[in-house]
Amino acid sequence: MDPVFWTTLSVNLNGPFIPSIITKFFTAVGKNPFNVTVTSGDTSSPELSATKEHARLTVLMKQLDPHLGAKVLKSLRLDIIYRSSILLALSYLGEKELFCLSDLRLNSYVADTEEEATVFQLMFPELTSLHIDAKTFVDIVMEGVEWPQLPGMGIHPFALVVTRYRPREEDLLSIDGFVDALDFFISEIPFLTLRISDVGFDPSSGCDIDGCIVRPSALVSLADLEGPIIQALFSIIEYRPSDMAAFQGGDTAVLTRCEVATETEIWCDFLRLEEIDSSSSIINALENWSPHNPMGYTTLMVDKCSGFDDSVLEWMVEEEDRFARLKKIAVTKPAFSAETLHELAEVLLDEALSEIQVWDGPPLDEEIRDRFAELEKLKFSWKV
C-alpha cells in the first residue's frame, strides 16, 4: 500500500464502526502527513448515546495518540454530538507538540457537561483555523496554550470560529468571562476573522473590561445570538486599518438570526443582515452603523430578512442623514414594496447612493420599473 494515497481518515461514529480499518489506516500512512475527520451523523437528532460515542472515540484517539508528536497530523476535525466527547479528545492533545496541525475543529451539539476543560501545555504553533465551542474556548484559552505567532500574515488571517454551546439555563456562559478570554486570545493572535454562533449567554452577566479588542482583519460574523452579548461584542471591537482590510476593500460585519438591542454601535464598511424577522432588530442595527473612515462609503446587504419591510424603509427615509455614506443596497427576497424602495432611492440619491440590486423579488410592473429608470444616477436591478 503506497502511503501517499492514505491522506485522510474519515470516521462516522454513528455508522458501521470497524476498528481494524482505523488500524489499517495508521499502519499504511507511515510517516506521511494526514488528516482526521470524525462525525457522529445528524448531531441535531442524535441517535448515538454519550457512552457509545465516548467508547468509539477512545478507540480512535488511542490509535491516533502515537502519531500526535510526529509532525504528521495536519488537521483534526471533530463534529460530534456531546461536549463530554470533546473533553475526552482534548485529554489526548495535552503535552503534545502538534507542529504540523493547521486546522483544529472541536464542535459538539449537546452541552451534556459544564465541566471545565483542564488540559495543559497545548502546543499549536502552526494553527491557522480553530473551531471550538464557546465554553471549551473560555476554558483552554488561559491554559498556557502555545498559539501561532503572526499566522498567515500577508495572505490569510487566522480563522477563529466559536461554535454552539447551549447548556441548561442555570449554566449559561458569562459574558464577562467570554469577553476576557476573547480579549486575551486576540492579544496573542491579533490578525484574525471572528465568527460566533449559537451560544447561550447569561443576560444578567455584565461586560466590564479594560481596553478593547482590535480587529484589523476583514470579518466579524455573529449568528443565532440574543441578549446583550451583541452590544457587548461590538462595544469592545475597535477597527484599526490594515493591509488586509485595504486589500479586501474594507471590512464586513454579518448578523444572522440575531436579536439586536438598542444603542448597538456597529463600525464596518459592509453590513450584511441575514434571516432577521424583527424590524426593530434591523432598525437597532442600522441606527448606529457607520463606516470606520468618516469619508468612506458603506454597503448594506440584506438576505431573506422578513423584518426588512416597508416600516424599515420608511424609517430610513425619515433618518436619511444617517445614510449619507450608503453607496449600495443589495437585497435578496425582499419583504418591502417597490414603491417604498423608490421613495428611499429618491431621497438617498441626493447623498451617496448609486446602486440598488434586488434578487428573488416579485414581478415588477412596468410603471414602477420606468420610475426607477428615470433616476439617472442610480444603477438599478430587480430580478425575479
N, C-alpha and C positions, 0 to 999 in steps of 0.2 A: 504493500500500500504506500503510494507516494505521499509523504506528509504535506506536500504543497497543496493538495486538494482538500485537506482537512483544516478548514479555516474557521468554521462556526459550528458550535454545538447549540442546538435549539431543543429545549425540553419543555413539554407541556405536562405539568404535574397532575393535571386532571385527565390526561389521556392514558393510553397504554404506557405504563412506566416499566422500562426494561433496563435495570442497572448494568447489564452486560454491554449494552450499546454505549453507555457512558464510559465504561472501562475501555472499550474498543477505541473510542474517540481519543482518549488521553494517551493510549498506547501508540496510536497512529500519528498523532500530531507531533510527537517528538519534541524538539526544541524550537519549533516554528511558532510565530505569533498566532494567536487565535482569539475568537470572541465567544462569549457565552450569553445566551438569551434564555430566560426562564419565564414561563407564563403559567397561569392556572385557569385557563378557559375564560368564561364570561365572569369577570370579577364582580359585576353588579348583581348577578344572580348566582351566587356561589353554590356549587354542588359539593365542593370538597371541604371536609372538616379541617379545623385547625390542626388536629392531631396528625391526620394523614399528610397535610401539606408540610408540617414540620418534619415528619419522618422521611418523606421523599426528598425534601430539600437537603436534609442532613446527609443522605446518600450522595447527592451531587457535590455538596461542599467538601465532604471528606475526600472525594477523589480530586477535586479542584485544588485542595489545600497544598499539596506538594509542589504545585506549579506557581503558586502565588508570589514567591520570591525569585522567580527565574526570569523576570523581564520578558514574559511572553503573553500575558493577558492584556489584550488591547481594549476590550470593552466587557463590562458585566452589566447586563440589563435584567432586572427583576421587576416584572409587572405581575404581582401576585395578590392574593386575597387579604391575608392577615398581616397586620403590622408586627405581630409577635414573630412571624417568619422573617421579617426584615431584620429584627434584632438578632435572630439566630444567625443569619448570614453575616451580619456585621461582626459577630464574635470571631469569625474566621479571618477577618481582614486586619485585626489589630496586630501591631508589631511586624507587619509585612511591608517590604519595600516594593511598592507597586509602581515601578519606574516606567512601565510601558502603558499603564492604564490611562486612556484619554477620555473614556465615556463611562460614567457610573450612574446607573438608574436603580433607585431603591423605592419603588412605588408599591403602595398597598391600598386596598379599598376599604377594608373593615378595621376600624380602630378598636381591636379587641383587647388592647392593653395600653395603659398610660405609663407603663414602666419606662424609666429613663434608659437611653442607650448609653451604657457605660463602657465605652471602648477607648483604648489608649494607643497612642503612637500610630495613628493612621497616617500613611505617607502616600500622597498622590501628586508628586511633583510635576507630572506631565498632563494632569487632568485639564480638559477644555470644556467639559459638559457634565453638569451634576443635576440629576433629577432626584428629588428626595421629599418625603412627606414632611410637613411643617414641624411636627413635634420632634422627629428624629433630627431634623436640621438644627433646631434650637439646642438639642442635647449634645450633638457632636461638635458644633462649631467652636465651642470654647474648650475642647478637649486637647488642645495642643496638636491639631492636625497640621501636617506639612502640606500646605497648599502650593500650587504652582506660582512661580514668580513671573509676573507680567506675561500671562499666556496670550498667544495669538496676536501679539502687538503688530499692527500694520495690516492685518488680514481679517481676522475674525475676533470679536470679543468673547470672553468666557460666557457660557450659557448657564445661568442658574435658573432652574425650574423647581419651584416649591409646590408640591402636589397635595392631593387630598388628605385631609385629616379631620374627620367628623366624629368626635367622641361623644360620650354622654354629656348632657348639659352642665353637670357639675364639674366636668373635666375640660371645659373649653380652654383654648390656648390664651394665655395672657398677651395682650397687645404689647405691653411693656417688654416682656421677655423676648418676644419675637423681634421687635424693633431693635433691641440691644444686640441680639445675635446677628441680625442683618447688617447693622452698622459695623460690627466687628468684622464680619466676613468681607464687606466691601472695603474696609480699611486694608485688608490683606490682598484683595483682588479688585481694584477699582475699575477695571476696564471690562464691563460685562453687560449682557442683556438680562433682564429680570422678568420672570413670569411667575405669578402666584395664582393658584386656582383652588376653589372648593375647600376652603379651610374654615373651621368653626372657631371664631374668636369670642372671647368673653366681652360682651358690650360694656360691662361695668368696669373693665380694667382700663387704666389710663395710658397715656403715652407721654412720658416725661423723659426726654433725652437731650443731653447737651450736644451741640453741634448738629451736623446734618449728614445725610447720605449724598455723596456726589455721584451723579450719573453722567459720565462723559460718553456713554455709548448711545445706541440708537433706539432702544425699545424698552418700554415698561408695559407689561400686559397683565391685567387683573381680570379674573373670571370667577363667577359664582361666589362673590363676596358680599357681605351685608354688614350693616352697623358702622361704627366709627372707624373701622380699620382703613377704609379707602382714604378718608380725610387725613388720618394719621400718616399714612404712607406718603401721600403727596405733600404733606406739610414738611416732611424731612428729606424730600428729594430735591436737590438743587442741581441745576444744569451747569456744566462747565464746558465750553466749546472744546472740541477735539477734532483731530484729523479724521477720525472715523465718522463722526456726526456730519462733518462737512462733506465727506466723500459720499455719504448716503443721502445727502440733500436735506438734512435735518433729522429730527428725532420724532418718535412716534409713541403715543400712549393709546392703549387698546383697553376698552372696558366691555366685558361680555357678561350679560345677565347679572349685572351688579346693581345694587341699590346705592345711589349716591346721595349723600347728605348735603344740606345747605352749607355754604361757605367752604366748599371744597375747591381749593385753588389748583388748577392744572396748568402746567407750563410745558408746552410742546408745540412743534410746528404742524404735526399731523395728529389729529384726534380721530380715532375710529371707535364707533359705538356699534355693538352687535347684540341683537336679540334682547333689547331692553323694552319692556312693556309699559313702564311707568313714565308718563310725560313729565312728572315732577322730577324724577331722577335725571332725565335728559336735560331739563332746564337747569337743574343744580350743577350738572357737569359743564354746561355751556356758559353759565353765568360768570364764572371767574376763570375762564380759559383764555390764555394769552400766549403769543409766541415768545420764545426766550429773548430774541432780539427785538426790541421795540419797533425797529424799522423792517422787521421780517414779515413774511406772509404765512397764512395758515391754510390748511386743507381739512375739511370736515368730511369724513366718510361714515355713512350710516347703512348698516346691513341688517335687514329684517327686523327693524325696531317698530313695533306697532305703536309705541309711545311717541314716535316722531311724527306727530299728526298736525292737523291744522292749528291746534292751540299752541303748539311749539313754534310753528312758523309765524303765527300772529304775534307771539311774544318777541320773536326775533325782529319783526318789523318795528315793534314799539321800542326795542332796545338796539336799534341799528348802530349806535355808536360803539357798542361792544364788539361789533363785527367789521370794524373799519379795515382790518388787515386780512379778512377772509377772502381768499382768492378763488377757491374751488369748493364746490359741494358735489359729492358723489353719493347716490342713494340706490340701494337695491331693495326691491319690493316695497315701494312707498305706501305709507298709510295716510298721506295727505292728498288734497285735491290739487290739480294742476293750476287752478285759478289762484289759490293761495300761494303756491310756489312762484307764480308770475308776479304777484304783488311783492313778494320778498325780493325777487330778482330786480324789479324796477327800483326798489329802494337802495339795494346794495350795489347796483351798478354805478351809483354816484360815489361809491367808496372804491374797494379794490376788486370786487367780484368780477371774474372774467369767464368762468366756465361752470356749467351745471351738467351733470350726467345722471341719468336715471335708467336703471335696468329693471326688468321684470315688473313693469308697471302696467296698468290697464291701458287699453287703446286710447289714443289721444285724438280728439276730434280736430278737424282742420282749422276751425276758428281759433282755438287756443294755440295750436301749433303756429299759425300765422302771427299771432300776437307775440309769441316768443321770437319769431324770425325778425320782427320789427325792432327788437333790442339789438342794435347793430354791434355793440361792443361785446355781446355775450356769445360764447361758443356753447351751443345748446344741443343736447342729445337726449332723446326719450325713446327707449326700446322696450317693446312688449316682451 
